[in-house]
Amino acid sequence: MNSPTRPAANVLVLWVIWFALVSSIVFYQFMLGHGLLTGIDAQPASHNPIMLFAVGQIAVASLLRWLLLPKARVFHRQLIVMVIGLALSESVEIYGIFLFGPDMPSTKMTLFVVSLLSALQFAPVFAKQGNADGQNG
C-alpha cells in the first residue's frame, strides 16, 4: 500500500541518525581530541597528503548533498545518500584526531570545524512528511 505522504517515523529516523552522527563529531573532539585546541602548527599542513584526501572527501560529501540527495525521492535512497555523506564528513574529524600529531593544533581544529560544517549540511530538512514515498524514484 503506497501512501502519498511520508510516515512521520521515516522523517524521525533521518533526524535521529543525523543528530547522532553530528553530535558524535563533537564528542570525538572533546573525548578523544582533547577539546578545543589552540596554538600554531609546527609544520605546514599542506605538506601532508592526508589534507588533500580530507578536502576530497568533504567535496564528495557536498556533491552528494547538493546534487544527488535532492534527486532522491524515496526514503531508503535518501537515507543511503545521507549516511554516506555523513560518514565522509565524520571521517575527516577522525583524521584530525589520529593522523595529525599534538604539534598540529590549528590543523586539528580546522578539520574539526570543516567536518562539523559538512555534517551539518545534511540536516534532513529535505525530508518533509508531504514528500512522495513510493517505490519508484
TORKOL-4160 file (C-alpha; in steps of 0.2 Angstrom, whole numbers, padded with zeros to 4 digits, m for minus):
137
<pt num="1" X="0000" Y="0000" Z="0000"/>
<pt num="2" X="0008" Y="0016" Z="m0006"/>
<pt num="3" X="0005" Y="0032" Z="0004"/>
<pt num="4" X="0006" Y="0049" Z="m0004"/>
<pt num="5" X="0014" Y="0056" Z="0012"/>
<pt num="6" X="0030" Y="0050" Z="0021"/>
<pt num="7" X="0026" Y="0042" Z="0038"/>
<pt num="8" X="0032" Y="0053" Z="0052"/>
<pt num="9" X="0043" Y="0038" Z="0058"/>
<pt num="10" X="0054" Y="0040" Z="0042"/>
<pt num="11" X="0057" Y="0058" Z="0045"/>
<pt num="12" X="0061" Y="0055" Z="0063"/>
<pt num="13" X="0073" Y="0041" Z="0058"/>
<pt num="14" X="0083" Y="0053" Z="0047"/>
<pt num="15" X="0083" Y="0066" Z="0061"/>
<pt num="16" X="0089" Y="0054" Z="0074"/>
<pt num="17" X="0103" Y="0047" Z="0063"/>
<pt num="18" X="0108" Y="0065" Z="0058"/>
<pt num="19" X="0109" Y="0071" Z="0076"/>
<pt num="20" X="0118" Y="0055" Z="0082"/>
<pt num="21" X="0132" Y="0057" Z="0069"/>
<pt num="22" X="0134" Y="0076" Z="0070"/>
<pt num="23" X="0135" Y="0075" Z="0089"/>
<pt num="24" X="0147" Y="0061" Z="0088"/>
<pt num="25" X="0159" Y="0073" Z="0079"/>
<pt num="26" X="0158" Y="0085" Z="0094"/>
<pt num="27" X="0160" Y="0070" Z="0107"/>
<pt num="28" X="0175" Y="0064" Z="0097"/>
<pt num="29" X="0184" Y="0080" Z="0098"/>
<pt num="30" X="0181" Y="0083" Z="0116"/>
<pt num="31" X="0184" Y="0065" Z="0122"/>
<pt num="32" X="0197" Y="0059" Z="0110"/>
<pt num="33" X="0204" Y="0075" Z="0103"/>
<pt num="34" X="0207" Y="0084" Z="0120"/>
<pt num="35" X="0194" Y="0098" Z="0117"/>
<pt num="36" X="0196" Y="0114" Z="0108"/>
<pt num="37" X="0215" Y="0116" Z="0104"/>
<pt num="38" X="0224" Y="0132" Z="0102"/>
<pt num="39" X="0241" Y="0136" Z="0095"/>
<pt num="40" X="0251" Y="0136" Z="0079"/>
<pt num="41" X="0256" Y="0121" Z="0069"/>
<pt num="42" X="0274" Y="0116" Z="0070"/>
<pt num="43" X="0274" Y="0112" Z="0051"/>
<pt num="44" X="0263" Y="0117" Z="0036"/>
<pt num="45" X="0248" Y="0105" Z="0035"/>
<pt num="46" X="0248" Y="0107" Z="0016"/>
<pt num="47" X="0263" Y="0096" Z="0015"/>
<pt num="48" X="0253" Y="0081" Z="0022"/>
<pt num="49" X="0244" Y="0071" Z="0009"/>
<pt num="50" X="0230" Y="0067" Z="0022"/>
<pt num="51" X="0224" Y="0085" Z="0019"/>
<pt num="52" X="0221" Y="0083" Z="0001"/>
<pt num="53" X="0211" Y="0067" Z="0005"/>
<pt num="54" X="0201" Y="0076" Z="0018"/>
<pt num="55" X="0197" Y="0090" Z="0006"/>
<pt num="56" X="0192" Y="0077" Z="m0007"/>
<pt num="57" X="0180" Y="0069" Z="0005"/>
<pt num="58" X="0172" Y="0085" Z="0010"/>
<pt num="59" X="0170" Y="0089" Z="m0008"/>
<pt num="60" X="0162" Y="0072" Z="m0012"/>
<pt num="61" X="0150" Y="0074" Z="0003"/>
<pt num="62" X="0145" Y="0091" Z="m0003"/>
<pt num="63" X="0142" Y="0085" Z="m0020"/>
<pt num="64" X="0131" Y="0071" Z="m0013"/>
<pt num="65" X="0121" Y="0083" Z="m0003"/>
<pt num="66" X="0118" Y="0096" Z="m0016"/>
<pt num="67" X="0117" Y="0086" Z="m0032"/>
<pt num="68" X="0112" Y="0068" Z="m0028"/>
<pt num="69" X="0101" Y="0070" Z="m0012"/>
<pt num="70" X="0088" Y="0082" Z="m0019"/>
<pt num="71" X="0085" Y="0069" Z="m0033"/>
<pt num="72" X="0082" Y="0055" Z="m0021"/>
<pt num="73" X="0063" Y="0055" Z="m0018"/>
<pt num="74" X="0062" Y="0038" Z="m0010"/>
<pt num="75" X="0066" Y="0036" Z="0009"/>
<pt num="76" X="0078" Y="0022" Z="0008"/>
<pt num="77" X="0088" Y="0032" Z="m0006"/>
<pt num="78" X="0088" Y="0047" Z="0005"/>
<pt num="79" X="0094" Y="0038" Z="0020"/>
<pt num="80" X="0108" Y="0029" Z="0010"/>
<pt num="81" X="0115" Y="0046" Z="0002"/>
<pt num="82" X="0113" Y="0055" Z="0019"/>
<pt num="83" X="0123" Y="0041" Z="0029"/>
<pt num="84" X="0137" Y="0040" Z="0016"/>
<pt num="85" X="0139" Y="0059" Z="0016"/>
<pt num="86" X="0139" Y="0060" Z="0035"/>
<pt num="87" X="0152" Y="0046" Z="0035"/>
<pt num="88" X="0163" Y="0055" Z="0023"/>
<pt num="89" X="0161" Y="0071" Z="0034"/>
<pt num="90" X="0164" Y="0062" Z="0050"/>
<pt num="91" X="0180" Y="0053" Z="0044"/>
<pt num="92" X="0188" Y="0070" Z="0042"/>
<pt num="93" X="0187" Y="0073" Z="0061"/>
<pt num="94" X="0194" Y="0055" Z="0064"/>
<pt num="95" X="0209" Y="0060" Z="0053"/>
<pt num="96" X="0212" Y="0076" Z="0063"/>
<pt num="97" X="0212" Y="0066" Z="0079"/>
<pt num="98" X="0223" Y="0051" Z="0074"/>
<pt num="99" X="0233" Y="0056" Z="0059"/>
<pt num="100" X="0240" Y="0073" Z="0065"/>
<pt num="101" X="0251" Y="0075" Z="0080"/>
<pt num="102" X="0249" Y="0086" Z="0095"/>
<pt num="103" X="0261" Y="0098" Z="0087"/>
<pt num="104" X="0247" Y="0102" Z="0074"/>
<pt num="105" X="0233" Y="0110" Z="0084"/>
<pt num="106" X="0227" Y="0123" Z="0071"/>
<pt num="107" X="0226" Y="0109" Z="0058"/>
<pt num="108" X="0216" Y="0098" Z="0070"/>
<pt num="109" X="0204" Y="0112" Z="0074"/>
<pt num="110" X="0202" Y="0116" Z="0055"/>
<pt num="111" X="0197" Y="0098" Z="0052"/>
<pt num="112" X="0185" Y="0098" Z="0066"/>
<pt num="113" X="0176" Y="0113" Z="0060"/>
<pt num="114" X="0176" Y="0108" Z="0042"/>
<pt num="115" X="0170" Y="0090" Z="0047"/>
<pt num="116" X="0156" Y="0098" Z="0058"/>
<pt num="117" X="0150" Y="0110" Z="0045"/>
<pt num="118" X="0150" Y="0097" Z="0032"/>
<pt num="119" X="0139" Y="0086" Z="0043"/>
<pt num="120" X="0128" Y="0100" Z="0047"/>
<pt num="121" X="0123" Y="0102" Z="0029"/>
<pt num="122" X="0115" Y="0085" Z="0029"/>
<pt num="123" X="0101" Y="0091" Z="0041"/>
<pt num="124" X="0086" Y="0082" Z="0034"/>
<pt num="125" X="0076" Y="0097" Z="0030"/>
<pt num="126" X="0073" Y="0089" Z="0013"/>
<pt num="127" X="0063" Y="0076" Z="0022"/>
<pt num="128" X="0045" Y="0083" Z="0024"/>
<pt num="129" X="0030" Y="0072" Z="0028"/>
<pt num="130" X="0022" Y="0078" Z="0011"/>
<pt num="131" X="0036" Y="0071" Z="0000"/>
<pt num="132" X="0031" Y="0056" Z="m0011"/>
<pt num="133" X="0037" Y="0039" Z="m0003"/>
<pt num="134" X="0033" Y="0027" Z="m0017"/>
<pt num="135" X="0043" Y="0013" Z="m0023"/>
<pt num="136" X="0048" Y="0021" Z="m0039"/>
<pt num="137" X="0061" Y="0035" Z="m0039"/>
